[in-house]
Amino acid sequence: MVVPEKVALRPPISESWRRSRDAGVDVTVEAAPLVFDRDVIADAREAHPLDPHLPVLKGLLRRVADETEHLMVITDDAGHVLWTQGPPAARRDADAIGLTDGFRWSEDAVGTNGIGTALATGRPEYVYAAEHIAHVLHCWSCAGAPITDPDSGRVIGCIDVSATVRSLHPATVALVATAARLAESRLENEMRRRDERLRERLLPHLRGLGAAGLLVTATGRILIPPASTGVPGGAAAGEGWQGRRVNVPASGGAVTLPDGRTAVAEPLGEAFLLRLPGRLEGPGGSAATGRGPLTGDAAVRTVPGAPLLTLSFLGEGRPHANLDGRPVSLTLRHAEILAMLALHPRGLTGDRLAMCLYGDDGSAATVRPEIHRLRQQLGDVVRARPYRLGCAVEADFLTVRRLLDEADVAGTVRLYTGELLPSSDAPAVRAERDELAVRVRRQVLDRGGADALWTYAQTEPGRDDLEALERLRDILPPDDPRLAAVASRSDRLLNGDP
């Protein structure tokens, strides 16, 4: 590698030069590499969390870009340029070095620059003229600020202002930092709305625990229920933990709390129920079980003390259930019955349930002994006349249905680990399984970005989905480590190999 001319470097720049050299960046590089073709960049934009907020960000930066001949750039977390805005002269100069849609501006691609260096350090950075390690950028100056998703805590992109000048006005650095904070505040507002929906939907489960409990989001954030909600011990036990993060296994299990104790996380669709150590008396129930009397079929889903049944029926492996945190062993037939009752909260007659399970060959007499055996497992939460569930229910397949209705692609692929009860031949289960599979696939192909497509490709239905793999092959940048696996699997399918 040719060593660049000697210049006095600020500490952030010298550190960036070291990283760039370690990555093998050549100072004679002429332009950033192209990673997104024009026909796929629209998919990458639509899948990015900043897409809904683009009008506000462009509005904030438009006047600066147009009046000062500067270019505004927004990238994803890897430095791939998704959006640019600026006057024609600035765009022509930017095109010559690849500072335009679809090109990559990470430090390991073009060396020190306002985008890549800000993403590498996680803080606003500015780079002037010869501070760029690449000679072709010595006539450019740029200021970039990373954007952090308040939900996941990850950097998801960068806002940059660049121009062919030896230095930028000091206010430019403050401007990009302000724009990044604006984006983060809007993302935080979205997050708080999601949190409130989670609390509203899941607080009845907390009230019925009979023990101190908290909610944890899929990203590991602790949600403290307000004391006014009547959740026994949750707010007090988690005092000071609001927004703190814990590492929760995808399928739930043991979790280390911020104070070092161990709790148990129980999956509740797109959230987890965190059962804190110790047992407290719940309203109308015992400390040992957390259950109380069930009064009234219509109100059973919200009455304090109602049991909570969680069902995990998606993907390969044995279906499993938990009743108030207690594992319940299920046969496939019992899982099919629970799936039908969860899908029909108002209940099913014996004849109708038999039709769902056996088709025309079924009868109410066939169903009756199975219901009796299921009651031995679950107790009186399985009601009769009609058959229904007298408890609160959280099921992974129901949550996926709701996320599909909300067009939440990221949430859908995170929870859709595979088909619904894939070993089941029950007619109604097959129909629900097929409908879910078609809806998930269509939404991933129509609206999903690289991460959503990759996650889907790891499921049983997505593993051999040639269209999904070919789309992913188009979207992934050349240096993405996932590309080799995608290309290999896609080629195998195209060649008809098993």
C-alpha positions as CSV (number, residue, x, y, z in Angstrom):
1,M,0.0,0.0,0.0
2,V,1.3,3.5,-0.9
3,V,1.8,5.5,2.3
4,P,-0.1,8.9,2.2
5,E,1.6,12.2,2.5
6,K,2.6,13.2,6.0
7,V,0.0,15.5,7.7
8,A,-0.7,16.4,11.2
9,L,-3.6,14.3,12.3
10,R,-6.1,14.7,15.1
11,P,-6.4,11.6,17.4
12,P,-9.7,10.4,15.9
13,I,-8.3,10.7,12.4
14,S,-5.0,8.9,13.3
15,E,-7.0,6.1,14.9
16,S,-9.2,5.9,11.7
17,W,-6.1,5.8,9.5
18,R,-4.8,2.8,11.6
19,R,-8.1,0.9,11.1
20,S,-8.0,1.7,7.4
21,R,-4.5,0.4,7.0
22,D,-5.3,-2.7,9.0
23,A,-8.2,-3.3,6.6
24,G,-5.9,-3.0,3.6
25,V,-7.3,0.2,2.1
26,D,-5.2,1.6,-0.8
27,V,-4.7,5.3,-0.8
28,T,-5.0,5.2,-4.6
29,V,-8.6,3.9,-4.5
30,E,-10.6,5.9,-7.0
31,A,-14.2,5.4,-5.8
32,A,-16.4,3.6,-3.3
33,P,-17.5,0.1,-4.4
34,L,-21.0,-0.5,-5.7
35,V,-23.0,-2.9,-3.5
36,F,-26.7,-2.3,-4.5
37,D,-27.9,-2.4,-8.1
38,R,-30.6,0.1,-9.0
39,D,-33.2,-2.5,-9.2
40,V,-32.8,-3.7,-5.6
41,I,-32.0,-0.6,-3.7
42,A,-35.7,0.2,-3.4
43,D,-36.1,-3.0,-1.4
44,A,-33.2,-2.0,0.9
45,R,-34.8,1.5,1.4
46,E,-38.3,0.2,2.2
47,A,-36.9,-2.3,4.7
48,H,-34.9,0.3,6.6
49,P,-36.3,1.7,9.9
50,L,-35.5,5.3,8.7
51,D,-37.7,5.0,5.6
52,P,-40.9,6.4,7.3
53,H,-38.9,9.4,8.7
54,L,-37.1,10.3,5.5
55,P,-39.4,13.3,4.7
56,V,-38.7,15.0,8.0
57,L,-34.9,14.4,7.7
58,K,-34.8,15.7,4.2
59,G,-36.8,18.7,5.2
60,L,-34.3,19.5,7.9
61,L,-31.3,19.2,5.6
62,R,-32.7,20.4,2.3
63,R,-32.0,24.1,2.7
64,V,-28.4,23.5,3.8
65,A,-27.8,21.1,0.9
66,D,-29.3,23.3,-1.8
67,E,-28.0,26.7,-0.6
68,T,-24.5,25.7,0.1
69,E,-23.9,23.2,-2.7
70,H,-23.5,20.4,-0.2
71,L,-24.7,16.9,-0.5
72,M,-26.8,15.2,2.1
73,V,-26.3,11.4,2.5
74,I,-28.1,8.8,4.6
75,T,-26.7,5.2,4.9
76,D,-27.5,2.0,6.7
77,D,-25.4,0.6,9.5
78,A,-22.8,-0.9,7.1
79,G,-22.2,2.4,5.3
80,H,-24.3,1.5,2.2
81,V,-25.8,4.8,0.8
82,L,-29.6,4.6,0.6
83,W,-30.5,8.2,0.0
84,T,-28.8,11.3,-1.3
85,Q,-30.0,14.9,-1.8
86,G,-28.3,17.9,-3.2
87,P,-27.9,20.3,-6.1
88,P,-26.9,19.0,-9.6
89,A,-23.3,20.2,-9.3
90,A,-22.7,18.5,-6.0
91,R,-24.3,15.3,-7.3
92,R,-22.1,15.3,-10.4
93,D,-18.9,15.5,-8.3
94,A,-20.3,12.9,-5.9
95,D,-21.1,10.5,-8.7
96,A,-17.4,10.5,-9.8
97,I,-16.3,9.0,-6.4
98,G,-19.3,6.8,-5.8
99,L,-20.9,9.0,-3.2
100,T,-24.3,8.1,-4.4
101,D,-27.1,5.6,-3.9
102,G,-26.0,2.0,-3.7
103,F,-22.3,2.5,-2.9
104,R,-20.5,1.5,0.3
105,W,-18.7,4.1,2.5
106,S,-17.4,2.1,5.4
107,E,-13.8,2.6,6.5
108,D,-12.7,-0.8,5.2
109,A,-14.0,0.2,1.7
110,V,-12.6,3.7,1.2
111,G,-10.7,4.5,4.4
112,T,-11.3,7.5,6.6
113,N,-14.4,9.5,5.8
114,G,-17.3,11.1,7.6
115,I,-19.7,8.2,7.2
116,G,-17.4,5.2,7.8
117,T,-15.5,6.8,10.7
118,A,-18.7,7.9,12.4
119,L,-20.1,4.4,12.1
120,A,-16.8,2.9,13.4
121,T,-16.6,5.2,16.5
122,G,-20.3,5.5,17.2
123,R,-20.1,9.3,17.6
124,P,-20.3,12.3,15.3
125,E,-17.1,12.9,13.3
126,Y,-15.9,15.3,10.7
127,V,-13.1,14.7,8.2
128,Y,-11.4,17.6,6.3
129,A,-9.6,17.4,2.9
130,A,-6.2,15.6,3.4
131,E,-7.5,13.9,6.6
132,H,-9.0,11.4,4.2
133,I,-6.6,8.5,3.7
134,A,-7.7,8.2,0.0
135,H,-6.1,10.8,-2.3
136,V,-9.2,11.1,-4.4
137,L,-11.1,12.5,-1.4
138,H,-8.6,15.3,-0.5
139,C,-10.8,17.8,-2.2
140,W,-13.8,16.8,-0.1
141,S,-14.8,17.5,3.5
142,C,-17.6,15.7,5.3
143,A,-19.4,15.5,8.7
144,G,-21.4,12.4,9.8
145,A,-23.4,11.3,12.8
146,P,-24.5,7.8,13.6
147,I,-28.1,6.9,14.4
148,T,-28.8,4.5,17.2
149,D,-32.1,2.5,17.4
150,P,-33.3,3.1,21.0
151,D,-35.1,-0.3,21.0
152,S,-32.2,-2.6,20.1
153,G,-29.4,-0.2,21.1
154,R,-27.7,-0.8,17.7
155,V,-26.4,1.7,15.3
156,I,-28.7,1.5,12.2
157,G,-27.3,4.2,9.9
158,C,-25.5,7.5,9.5
159,I,-26.5,11.0,8.3
160,D,-23.7,12.8,6.5
161,V,-23.2,16.2,4.8
162,S,-20.3,16.4,2.3
163,A,-18.9,19.1,0.0
164,T,-15.9,19.7,-2.3
165,V,-14.4,22.2,0.1
166,R,-11.3,22.2,2.3
167,S,-13.4,22.6,5.4
168,L,-17.0,22.7,6.5
169,H,-18.7,25.4,8.5
170,P,-18.6,24.4,12.2
171,A,-22.4,24.5,12.3
172,T,-22.5,21.6,9.8
173,V,-21.2,19.1,12.4
174,A,-23.9,20.3,14.9
175,L,-26.5,20.1,12.1
176,V,-25.9,16.4,11.3
177,A,-25.8,15.6,15.0
178,T,-29.1,17.3,15.5
179,A,-30.6,15.4,12.5
180,A,-29.4,12.1,14.0
181,R,-31.0,13.0,17.4
182,L,-34.2,13.9,15.6
183,A,-34.3,10.5,13.9
184,E,-33.6,8.8,17.2
185,S,-36.4,10.7,18.9
186,R,-38.9,9.7,16.3
187,L,-37.7,6.1,16.6
188,E,-38.1,6.3,20.3
189,N,-41.7,7.6,20.0
190,E,-42.5,4.6,17.8
191,M,-40.9,2.4,20.4
192,R,-42.9,3.9,23.2
193,R,-46.1,3.3,21.3
194,R,-45.2,-0.3,20.8
195,D,-44.4,-0.6,24.5
196,E,-47.7,0.8,25.5
197,R,-49.5,-1.7,23.2
198,L,-47.5,-4.5,24.8
199,R,-48.4,-3.3,28.3
200,E,-52.1,-2.9,27.5
201,R,-52.2,-6.4,26.0
202,L,-50.1,-8.2,28.5
203,L,-50.8,-6.5,31.9
204,P,-53.7,-8.8,32.6
205,H,-51.2,-11.7,32.6
206,L,-48.9,-9.9,35.1
207,R,-51.9,-9.3,37.4
208,G,-52.6,-13.0,37.4
209,L,-49.1,-14.1,38.2
210,G,-49.4,-14.0,41.9
211,A,-45.7,-13.3,42.0
212,A,-43.6,-10.2,41.1
213,G,-43.3,-10.1,37.3
214,L,-42.1,-7.7,34.6
215,L,-42.3,-7.6,30.8
216,V,-39.2,-7.8,28.6
217,T,-39.2,-6.9,25.0
218,A,-37.8,-9.1,22.3
219,T,-34.8,-6.9,22.2
220,G,-34.2,-7.4,26.0
221,R,-35.5,-4.1,27.4
222,I,-37.2,-4.3,30.7
223,L,-40.7,-2.7,30.9
224,I,-41.8,-1.7,34.3
225,P,-45.6,-1.7,34.9
226,P,-46.9,1.5,36.6
227,A,-47.8,1.0,40.2
228,S,-51.4,2.1,39.4
229,T,-51.9,-1.0,37.3
230,G,-52.1,-3.3,40.4
231,V,-49.4,-5.7,39.2
232,P,-48.3,-7.3,42.5
233,G,-44.7,-6.3,43.2
234,G,-43.6,-5.8,39.7
235,A,-43.0,-2.0,39.8
236,A,-41.4,-2.1,43.2
237,A,-39.2,-5.1,42.4
238,G,-37.9,-3.6,39.2
239,E,-37.4,0.0,40.5
240,G,-34.7,1.7,38.5
241,W,-34.6,-1.0,35.9
242,Q,-36.9,0.7,33.3
243,G,-35.1,0.5,29.9
244,R,-32.2,-1.7,31.3
245,R,-31.4,-4.7,29.1
246,V,-31.1,-8.3,29.9
247,N,-29.9,-11.2,27.6
248,V,-33.0,-13.4,27.0
249,P,-32.6,-16.7,25.1
250,A,-34.9,-16.7,22.0
251,S,-37.0,-19.6,23.5
252,G,-37.0,-18.1,27.0
253,G,-35.3,-19.6,30.1
254,A,-32.9,-18.4,32.8
255,V,-32.1,-14.7,32.8
256,T,-29.6,-12.7,34.9
257,L,-31.2,-9.6,36.4
258,P,-29.5,-6.3,36.7
259,D,-28.9,-7.0,40.4
260,G,-27.3,-10.3,39.7
261,R,-30.2,-12.6,40.7
262,T,-31.7,-15.2,38.3
263,A,-35.2,-15.0,37.0
264,V,-37.2,-17.1,34.4
265,A,-38.3,-15.5,31.1
266,E,-41.4,-17.1,29.5
267,P,-42.1,-16.3,25.8
268,L,-45.3,-14.3,25.2
269,G,-45.2,-13.8,21.4
270,E,-43.1,-10.7,20.7
271,A,-42.3,-10.2,24.4
272,F,-41.3,-12.2,27.5
273,L,-42.9,-12.5,30.9
274,L,-40.1,-12.2,33.5
275,R,-40.9,-14.1,36.7
276,L,-38.9,-12.5,39.5
277,P,-37.4,-14.6,42.4
278,G,-39.7,-15.0,45.3
279,R,-43.5,-15.5,45.5
280,L,-46.0,-12.9,46.4
281,E,-49.7,-13.4,47.1
282,G,-51.8,-12.6,44.0
283,P,-55.3,-11.2,44.1
284,G,-57.7,-14.0,44.9
285,G,-55.1,-16.7,44.4
286,S,-52.4,-18.6,46.2
287,A,-48.8,-17.8,46.4
288,A,-47.9,-21.2,45.1
289,T,-49.7,-21.1,41.8
290,G,-50.7,-17.5,41.2
291,R,-54.2,-18.7,40.2
292,G,-57.4,-17.3,41.4
293,P,-61.1,-18.1,40.9
294,L,-62.4,-17.9,37.3
295,T,-65.6,-15.9,37.4
296,G,-67.6,-15.5,34.2
297,D,-66.7,-16.8,30.7
298,A,-66.9,-13.5,29.0
299,A,-64.5,-11.8,31.4
300,V,-62.0,-14.6,31.9
301,R,-59.4,-13.2,29.6
302,T,-58.9,-10.1,31.7
303,V,-60.0,-11.1,35.2
304,P,-57.2,-10.9,37.7
305,G,-56.0,-14.4,38.7
306,A,-56.9,-16.0,35.3
307,P,-54.3,-18.6,34.3
308,L,-52.0,-17.8,31.4
309,L,-51.5,-20.5,28.7
310,T,-48.6,-20.0,26.3
311,L,-48.3,-22.1,23.2
312,S,-45.2,-22.6,21.0
313,F,-46.4,-24.5,17.9
314,L,-44.3,-23.0,15.1
315,G,-41.3,-24.9,13.7
316,E,-39.9,-28.4,13.9
317,G,-39.7,-30.2,17.2
318,R,-42.3,-31.2,19.7
319,P,-45.0,-28.6,20.4
320,H,-44.9,-27.3,23.9
321,A,-47.1,-25.3,26.3
322,N,-46.8,-23.6,29.6
323,L,-49.6,-23.0,32.1
324,D,-48.6,-20.2,34.5
325,G,-45.0,-21.1,33.9
326,R,-45.5,-24.8,34.4
327,P,-44.5,-26.9,31.4
328,V,-47.3,-29.1,30.0
329,S,-46.5,-32.2,28.0
330,L,-48.6,-32.4,24.9
331,T,-49.4,-35.1,22.3
332,L,-49.7,-33.9,18.7
333,R,-53.5,-34.4,18.9
334,H,-53.7,-32.3,22.1
335,A,-51.7,-29.6,20.4
336,E,-54.1,-29.6,17.5
337,I,-57.0,-29.2,19.8
338,L,-55.4,-26.3,21.6
339,A,-54.5,-24.7,18.3
340,M,-58.2,-24.9,17.2
341,L,-59.5,-23.5,20.5
342,A,-56.9,-20.7,20.5
343,L,-58.1,-19.8,16.9
344,H,-61.7,-19.8,18.0
345,P,-61.9,-18.0,21.4
346,R,-65.7,-18.1,21.3
347,G,-65.6,-21.9,21.3
348,L,-66.4,-24.8,19.0
349,T,-69.1,-27.5,19.2
350,G,-68.1,-31.1,19.4
351,D,-69.1,-31.7,15.8
352,R,-67.3,-28.6,14.6
353,L,-64.1,-29.4,16.5
354,A,-64.3,-33.0,15.1
355,M,-64.5,-31.6,11.6
356,C,-61.5,-29.4,12.2
357,L,-59.4,-32.4,13.4
358,Y,-60.7,-35.3,11.4
359,G,-62.6,-33.9,8.5
360,D,-65.8,-35.8,7.4
361,D,-64.7,-38.9,9.3
362,G,-64.9,-37.2,12.7
363,S,-67.7,-37.0,15.3
364,A,-68.3,-35.4,18.7
365,A,-67.9,-38.9,20.2
366,T,-64.3,-39.1,18.8
367,V,-63.4,-35.7,20.3
368,R,-64.9,-36.3,23.8
369,P,-62.2,-38.7,25.2
370,E,-59.4,-36.5,23.8
371,I,-60.9,-33.5,25.7
372,H,-61.1,-35.6,28.8
373,R,-57.4,-36.5,28.6
374,L,-56.5,-32.9,27.9
375,R,-58.4,-31.7,31.0
376,Q,-56.2,-34.1,33.0
377,Q,-53.2,-32.1,31.9
378,L,-54.7,-28.5,32.0
379,G,-57.5,-28.7,34.5
380,D,-60.7,-26.7,34.2
381,V,-59.1,-24.1,31.8
382,V,-60.6,-26.4,29.1
383,R,-64.3,-25.6,29.2
384,A,-67.3,-27.4,27.6
385,R,-70.6,-26.4,25.9
386,P,-69.0,-25.2,23.7
387,Y,-65.4,-26.4,23.9
388,R,-63.2,-23.3,24.6
389,L,-60.2,-22.1,26.7
390,G,-61.1,-20.4,30.0
391,C,-57.8,-18.6,30.4
392,A,-55.6,-16.0,28.8
393,V,-53.8,-17.4,25.8
394,E,-50.5,-16.3,24.1
395,A,-49.6,-18.3,21.1
396,D,-46.7,-17.8,18.7
397,F,-48.9,-18.4,15.6
398,L,-51.5,-15.9,16.8
399,T,-48.8,-13.3,17.3
400,V,-47.5,-13.9,13.8
401,R,-51.0,-13.4,12.4
402,R,-51.3,-10.1,14.2
403,L,-47.8,-8.9,13.1
404,L,-48.7,-9.8,9.5
405,D,-51.8,-7.7,9.8
406,E,-49.6,-4.8,11.0
407,A,-47.1,-5.3,8.2
408,D,-44.3,-5.8,10.8
409,V,-41.9,-7.8,8.6
410,A,-39.1,-7.8,11.2
411,G,-41.3,-9.0,13.9
412,T,-42.9,-11.6,11.7
413,V,-39.7,-13.3,10.6
414,R,-38.3,-13.1,14.1
415,L,-41.2,-15.2,15.4
416,Y,-41.9,-17.4,12.4
417,T,-39.4,-20.1,13.2
418,G,-41.2,-22.6,10.9
419,E,-44.6,-23.9,9.9
420,L,-47.5,-24.4,12.3
421,L,-47.5,-28.0,13.7
422,P,-45.7,-29.3,10.6
423,S,-46.4,-33.0,11.5
424,S,-50.2,-32.4,11.7
425,D,-52.6,-33.8,9.2
426,A,-55.7,-32.2,10.8
427,P,-57.6,-30.4,7.9
428,A,-58.0,-27.1,9.8
429,V,-54.4,-27.1,11.0
430,R,-53.2,-27.7,7.4
431,A,-55.4,-24.8,6.2
432,E,-54.1,-22.4,8.8
433,R,-50.5,-23.6,8.3
434,D,-50.7,-23.0,4.5
435,E,-52.3,-19.6,4.9
436,L,-49.6,-18.5,7.4
437,A,-46.8,-19.8,5.2
438,V,-48.1,-18.0,2.1
439,R,-48.7,-14.7,3.9
440,V,-45.3,-14.8,5.6
441,R,-43.5,-15.6,2.3
442,R,-45.3,-12.9,0.4
443,Q,-44.6,-10.2,2.9
444,V,-41.0,-11.1,3.2
445,L,-40.6,-11.1,-0.6
446,D,-42.5,-7.9,-1.1
447,R,-41.3,-5.8,1.9
448,G,-38.4,-7.6,3.5
449,G,-34.8,-6.4,3.4
450,A,-31.6,-8.5,3.5
451,D,-31.9,-9.3,7.2
452,A,-35.6,-10.4,7.0
453,L,-34.9,-12.5,3.9
454,W,-31.9,-14.1,5.6
455,T,-33.9,-14.9,8.7
456,Y,-36.7,-16.4,6.6
457,A,-34.1,-18.5,4.6
458,Q,-33.1,-20.2,7.9
459,T,-36.6,-21.6,8.4
460,E,-37.7,-24.9,7.0
461,P,-40.0,-23.4,4.3
462,G,-37.4,-20.7,3.4
463,R,-34.4,-23.0,3.2
464,D,-35.4,-24.3,-0.2
465,D,-37.2,-21.2,-1.5
466,L,-35.4,-20.4,-4.7
467,E,-37.1,-17.0,-5.2
468,A,-36.2,-15.9,-1.7
469,L,-32.6,-17.0,-2.1
470,E,-32.2,-15.3,-5.5
471,R,-33.7,-12.1,-4.1
472,L,-31.3,-12.3,-1.2
473,R,-28.4,-13.0,-3.6
474,D,-29.2,-9.8,-5.4
475,I,-29.5,-7.7,-2.2
476,L,-26.5,-8.8,-0.2
477,P,-23.3,-6.8,-0.9
478,P,-20.4,-8.7,-2.4
479,D,-18.4,-8.7,0.9
480,D,-21.3,-10.0,3.0
481,P,-20.2,-13.3,4.6
482,R,-23.8,-14.7,4.2
483,L,-23.5,-14.4,0.4
484,A,-21.4,-17.6,-0.1
485,A,-24.0,-19.7,1.8
486,V,-26.9,-18.2,-0.2
487,A,-25.1,-18.6,-3.5
488,S,-24.3,-22.3,-2.7
489,R,-27.8,-23.1,-1.7
490,S,-29.3,-21.3,-4.7
491,D,-27.0,-23.0,-7.2
492,R,-27.8,-26.4,-5.6
493,L,-31.6,-25.8,-6.1
494,L,-31.0,-24.5,-9.7
495,N,-29.1,-27.7,-10.5
496,G,-31.7,-29.9,-9.0
497,D,-29.4,-31.3,-6.4
498,P,-31.0,-32.7,-3.2
